[in-house]
């Protein structure tokens, strides 16, 4: 395959292959591709592309992987196509997570991979603060009282002055931190690079940055903890029994990243025993969440089926980002959101 370039000479023409169910509504935005971009074909399985000649496949410069649910392009299908795409230069994923997409030929090869990092951050941050308020205001109690027509005033908590611990201070974690700061929460965070940049210091959002080996300290210092990491070998079950045990008794754990970054059994045990106040979970170790999971029946859990970022606009916004990146690609400019394939994000 051709060496990938994140810049270089302008390209007057580009051949694009789209891996997606053709019914994906966001594909309508491809009508706005820059002049000179030729969509070679759109399909989801290798059979959908069987009509392409070897010359057509060899001429593909860019692969776009998008779609949701039944329309989503799948790793095994892309991998089956890979040997035919001998001159592929750039592949873009319309999702942010990569763990369900990466395969050895992609990771070890020269093709540049970009993703939709940042597109989903604000919606997930809104979910994070909603989850904090769910517990601070005891919203389940309000609903119970309403259904029973009971007028029983009770004390509620403010988020102001509480500490949000952010595990994984990337785009999602930073969006959560900014919104928490607007609620006048104290924010601490964790990432590999603990030094704050001059820009971060000036923003004044994070009071302290912890390193990964200080996870237990962050957990102990926080009233609410939000997990916002991708799933990689380094983050697999990153939050385990010891970290959960370090949480405050009134602590709330929120997971917006990936379910496999948490020891789910240890979390369930802590929730069942009442060792922490509760959890708000949008992602799980196994998805869909099995019907026999205790999480379904725990009153101290706010559970959503991996849809906290599934707004009406999210796939369209993701394709908008791809269109912008395509403009950069054709102009010979550096691509945005180039992924570290070996690290998995």
C-alpha positions as CSV (number, residue, x, y, z in Angstrom):
1,X,0.0,0.0,0.0
2,X,1.1,3.5,-0.6
3,X,2.7,5.4,2.2
4,X,0.2,7.6,4.0
5,X,0.8,11.3,4.1
6,X,-0.9,13.8,6.4
7,X,0.0,16.6,4.0
8,X,1.9,17.0,0.8
9,X,1.0,18.2,-2.7
10,X,-2.6,19.1,-3.5
11,X,-4.7,16.4,-5.1
12,X,-6.9,17.4,-8.0
13,X,-8.9,14.2,-7.7
14,X,-9.6,11.5,-5.1
15,X,-11.4,8.1,-5.3
16,X,-13.5,7.4,-2.2
17,X,-14.9,4.1,-1.1
18,X,-17.8,4.3,1.5
19,X,-18.3,1.4,3.9
20,X,-21.8,1.8,5.2
21,X,-25.3,0.6,4.7
22,X,-26.6,2.7,1.8
23,X,-29.7,3.7,3.8
24,X,-27.6,5.7,6.3
25,X,-29.3,9.1,6.3
26,X,-26.1,11.0,6.9
27,X,-24.7,9.9,3.5
28,X,-26.8,12.6,2.0
29,X,-24.0,15.0,3.1
30,X,-21.7,13.4,0.6
31,X,-23.3,15.4,-2.0
32,X,-21.2,18.3,-0.6
33,X,-17.9,16.6,-1.2
34,X,-15.3,18.8,-2.8
35,X,-15.2,18.9,-6.6
36,X,-12.8,16.1,-7.8
37,X,-13.9,13.5,-5.2
38,X,-15.4,10.4,-7.0
39,X,-17.4,8.0,-4.8
40,X,-16.3,4.6,-6.3
41,X,-19.0,2.6,-4.5
42,X,-21.0,2.5,-1.3
43,X,-21.8,-0.8,0.5
44,X,-21.4,-2.6,3.8
45,X,-20.1,-6.1,2.9
46,X,-17.5,-7.5,0.5
47,X,-20.3,-8.8,-1.6
48,X,-21.5,-5.2,-2.1
49,X,-18.2,-4.4,-3.7
50,X,-17.7,-7.6,-5.7
51,X,-18.5,-5.8,-8.9
52,X,-15.5,-3.6,-8.7
53,X,-12.6,-4.4,-11.0
54,X,-9.1,-4.8,-9.6
55,X,-8.2,-1.5,-11.3
56,X,-11.1,0.3,-9.5
57,X,-10.1,-1.1,-6.1
58,X,-6.4,-0.2,-6.7
59,X,-7.5,3.3,-7.5
60,X,-9.2,3.9,-4.1
61,X,-7.4,6.6,-2.2
62,X,-9.7,7.0,0.8
63,X,-12.0,4.7,2.7
64,X,-14.8,6.2,4.9
65,X,-16.3,3.9,7.5
66,X,-19.6,5.1,8.9
67,X,-23.2,4.1,9.7
68,X,-25.0,3.1,12.9
69,X,-26.5,-0.2,14.0
70,X,-27.4,-2.4,11.0
71,X,-25.9,0.3,8.7
72,X,-22.5,0.3,10.4
73,X,-19.4,-0.8,8.5
74,X,-17.8,-3.8,10.3
75,X,-14.2,-4.6,11.0
76,X,-14.3,-8.1,9.4
77,X,-15.9,-6.7,6.2
78,X,-13.2,-4.0,5.9
79,X,-10.5,-6.4,6.6
80,X,-11.8,-8.7,3.9
81,X,-11.6,-5.8,1.4
82,X,-8.2,-4.7,2.6
83,X,-6.0,-6.8,0.2
84,X,-7.8,-5.3,-2.8
85,X,-7.2,-1.7,-1.7
86,X,-3.5,-1.7,-2.7
87,X,-3.1,2.1,-3.0
88,X,-5.2,3.2,0.0
89,X,-3.7,6.2,1.7
90,X,-6.3,7.3,4.3
91,X,-9.1,5.7,6.3
92,X,-11.6,7.7,8.3
93,X,-13.9,6.3,11.0
94,X,-17.0,8.3,11.7
95,X,-16.9,6.9,15.3
96,X,-14.5,8.0,18.0
97,X,-13.8,4.5,19.5
98,X,-11.4,2.3,17.6
99,X,-11.4,-1.0,19.5
100,X,-14.0,-2.5,17.3
101,X,-12.3,-1.4,14.1
102,X,-8.5,-2.1,14.4
103,X,-6.9,-5.2,12.8
104,X,-3.3,-6.0,12.3
105,X,-3.0,-5.1,8.7
106,X,-4.3,-1.6,9.5
107,X,-2.3,-1.1,12.6
108,X,1.0,-2.3,11.2
109,X,0.5,-0.8,7.7
110,X,1.1,2.7,6.4
111,X,-2.5,3.9,6.0
112,X,-3.3,7.0,8.0
113,X,-6.3,6.5,10.3
114,X,-8.5,9.4,11.6
115,X,-11.6,9.3,13.7
116,X,-14.4,11.6,14.9
117,X,-12.8,12.5,18.3
118,X,-14.5,15.6,19.6
119,X,-17.7,15.3,17.7
120,X,-19.5,13.6,20.6
121,X,-17.9,15.4,23.5
122,X,-20.5,18.0,24.4
123,X,-23.4,15.6,24.4
124,X,-21.5,13.2,26.7
125,X,-20.6,16.1,29.0
126,X,-24.3,17.0,29.3
127,X,-25.0,13.4,30.2
128,X,-22.3,13.6,32.9
129,X,-23.8,16.6,34.6
130,X,-27.3,15.2,34.3
131,X,-26.1,12.1,36.1
132,X,-24.5,14.2,38.8
133,X,-27.8,16.0,39.3
134,X,-29.7,12.8,39.2
135,X,-28.1,11.8,42.5
136,X,-27.6,15.3,44.0
137,X,-31.4,16.1,43.6
138,X,-32.5,12.5,44.1
139,X,-34.7,12.6,41.0
140,X,-36.0,9.0,41.5
141,X,-37.5,10.1,44.8
142,X,-39.3,12.9,43.0
143,X,-40.7,10.6,40.5
144,X,-41.9,8.2,43.2
145,X,-43.5,11.0,45.2
146,X,-45.2,12.3,42.1
147,X,-46.6,8.9,41.2
148,X,-48.0,8.5,44.7
149,X,-49.2,12.1,44.9
150,X,-47.1,12.7,48.0
151,X,-46.0,16.2,49.1
152,X,-42.9,15.5,51.0
153,X,-40.3,18.2,50.9
154,X,-36.7,17.1,51.4
155,X,-33.2,18.6,51.4
156,X,-31.3,18.4,48.1
157,X,-27.7,18.8,47.3
158,X,-25.9,21.4,45.1
159,X,-23.1,20.4,42.8
160,X,-21.4,23.7,43.7
161,X,-18.4,22.9,45.8
162,X,-18.4,19.2,45.0
163,X,-15.4,17.5,43.3
164,X,-15.6,15.9,39.9
165,X,-12.7,13.5,39.2
166,X,-12.1,13.0,35.5
167,X,-10.4,9.7,34.5
168,X,-9.1,10.3,31.0
169,X,-8.6,14.0,30.2
170,X,-9.1,13.9,26.5
171,X,-11.8,15.6,24.5
172,X,-14.7,14.0,26.4
173,X,-13.1,14.5,29.8
174,X,-12.2,18.1,29.0
175,X,-15.8,18.8,27.9
176,X,-17.1,17.3,31.2
177,X,-14.6,19.4,33.2
178,X,-15.6,22.6,31.5
179,X,-19.3,22.0,32.1
180,X,-18.7,21.0,35.7
181,X,-16.7,24.2,36.2
182,X,-19.8,26.1,35.0
183,X,-21.7,24.4,37.9
184,X,-18.9,25.7,40.2
185,X,-17.6,22.3,40.9
186,X,-14.0,21.6,41.8
187,X,-12.3,19.5,39.0
188,X,-9.4,17.1,39.3
189,X,-8.3,14.9,36.5
190,X,-6.0,12.0,35.5
191,X,-3.9,11.4,32.4
192,X,-0.4,10.2,31.5
193,X,1.0,13.8,31.1
194,X,0.5,15.4,34.5
195,X,1.9,18.8,33.7
196,X,-0.6,21.4,32.8
197,X,0.0,23.5,29.7
198,X,0.1,27.3,29.9
199,X,-3.3,27.3,28.2
200,X,-4.7,24.9,30.7
201,X,-3.4,26.9,33.6
202,X,-4.9,30.0,32.2
203,X,-8.3,28.3,31.7
204,X,-8.3,27.4,35.4
205,X,-10.5,24.4,35.0
206,X,-8.4,21.6,36.6
207,X,-7.0,22.1,40.0
208,X,-4.9,19.0,40.0
209,X,-3.7,16.5,37.5
210,X,-3.1,12.9,38.7
211,X,-1.0,10.3,36.9
212,X,-2.4,6.8,36.2
213,X,-0.6,5.3,39.2
214,X,-2.5,7.8,41.4
215,X,-5.9,6.6,40.4
216,X,-6.9,5.5,43.9
217,X,-6.0,9.0,45.2
218,X,-8.2,10.7,42.6
219,X,-11.1,8.3,43.4
220,X,-10.7,9.1,47.1
221,X,-10.7,12.8,46.5
222,X,-13.8,12.9,44.3
223,X,-17.5,13.1,45.1
224,X,-18.3,12.2,41.4
225,X,-16.0,10.3,39.2
226,X,-16.4,10.2,35.4
227,X,-14.6,7.6,33.3
228,X,-13.8,9.0,29.8
229,X,-11.1,6.7,28.5
230,X,-11.0,4.6,25.3
231,X,-10.6,0.9,25.7
232,X,-7.0,-0.1,25.1
233,X,-4.7,-2.8,26.7
234,X,-3.5,-0.1,29.1
235,X,-7.1,0.8,30.2
236,X,-8.6,-2.7,30.3
237,X,-10.2,-2.9,33.8
238,X,-8.3,0.2,34.8
239,X,-10.9,0.9,37.5
240,X,-10.7,-2.2,39.5
241,X,-11.8,-3.3,43.0
242,X,-9.1,-1.3,44.7
243,X,-10.0,1.9,43.0
244,X,-13.7,1.4,43.7
245,X,-12.9,0.7,47.3
246,X,-11.0,4.0,47.5
247,X,-14.2,6.0,46.6
248,X,-16.1,8.0,49.2
249,X,-19.2,6.3,50.6
250,X,-21.3,9.0,49.0
251,X,-19.3,8.8,45.8
252,X,-21.0,8.3,42.4
253,X,-19.2,6.6,39.5
254,X,-20.1,7.6,35.9
255,X,-18.9,5.8,32.8
256,X,-19.0,7.4,29.4
257,X,-15.9,5.7,28.0
258,X,-16.0,2.0,27.5
259,X,-17.4,-0.7,29.8
260,X,-14.3,-2.9,29.6
261,X,-12.3,-0.1,31.3
262,X,-14.0,-1.1,34.5
263,X,-14.1,-4.3,36.6
264,X,-17.9,-4.6,36.3
265,X,-18.2,-7.4,38.9
266,X,-16.3,-5.3,41.5
267,X,-18.6,-2.3,40.7
268,X,-21.7,-4.4,41.0
269,X,-20.5,-5.7,44.4
270,X,-19.9,-2.2,45.7
271,X,-23.3,-1.0,44.5
272,X,-25.1,-4.0,45.9
273,X,-23.4,-3.6,49.3
274,X,-24.0,0.2,49.4
275,X,-20.3,1.0,49.7
276,X,-20.8,3.8,47.2
277,X,-23.9,6.0,46.6
278,X,-24.5,4.9,43.0
279,X,-23.4,4.8,39.4
280,X,-24.6,6.2,36.0
281,X,-23.6,3.9,33.2
282,X,-23.9,4.3,29.5
283,X,-21.4,1.6,28.5
284,X,-20.9,-1.9,29.7
285,X,-18.5,-4.9,29.5
286,X,-21.0,-6.7,27.3
287,X,-23.4,-4.9,25.0
288,X,-26.3,-5.2,24.7
289,X,-26.3,-5.6,28.5
290,X,-27.5,-9.2,29.3
291,X,-31.0,-9.4,30.7
292,X,-29.7,-11.3,33.8
293,X,-27.2,-8.5,34.7
294,X,-27.9,-7.3,38.3
295,X,-27.4,-3.7,37.0
296,X,-30.9,-3.7,35.6
297,X,-32.4,-4.2,39.0
298,X,-30.3,-1.9,41.2
299,X,-32.1,1.2,42.4
300,X,-28.8,3.1,42.8
301,X,-27.9,2.8,39.1
302,X,-28.9,5.2,36.3
303,X,-28.6,3.0,33.2
304,X,-28.7,4.0,29.5
305,X,-28.2,1.7,26.5
306,X,-25.0,3.4,25.1
307,X,-27.0,6.3,23.7
308,X,-25.8,9.3,25.7
309,X,-24.2,10.8,22.6
310,X,-26.9,9.5,20.2
311,X,-28.4,12.8,19.3
312,X,-30.4,13.5,16.1
313,X,-27.4,15.4,14.7
314,X,-24.4,13.2,15.8
315,X,-23.9,11.2,12.6
316,X,-24.4,14.3,10.4
317,X,-21.9,16.3,12.5
318,X,-19.5,13.4,12.2
319,X,-19.8,13.5,8.4
320,X,-19.4,17.2,8.5
321,X,-16.0,16.7,10.1
322,X,-15.1,14.2,7.4
323,X,-16.0,16.7,4.7
324,X,-13.7,19.3,6.4
325,X,-10.9,16.7,6.6
326,X,-11.4,15.8,2.9
327,X,-10.9,19.4,2.1
328,X,-7.6,19.3,4.0
329,X,-6.6,16.1,2.2
330,X,-7.2,17.5,-1.2
331,X,-5.3,20.7,-0.4
332,X,-2.3,18.7,0.8
333,X,-2.8,20.0,4.4
334,X,-2.3,17.9,7.6
335,X,-5.3,15.8,8.5
336,X,-7.1,16.5,11.8
337,X,-7.6,13.7,14.4
338,X,-4.8,11.4,13.2
339,X,-4.9,8.3,15.5
340,X,-2.1,6.5,17.1
341,X,-3.1,3.0,15.8
342,X,-0.8,1.1,18.1
343,X,-2.1,2.9,21.2
344,X,-5.7,2.5,20.0
345,X,-6.8,6.1,20.1
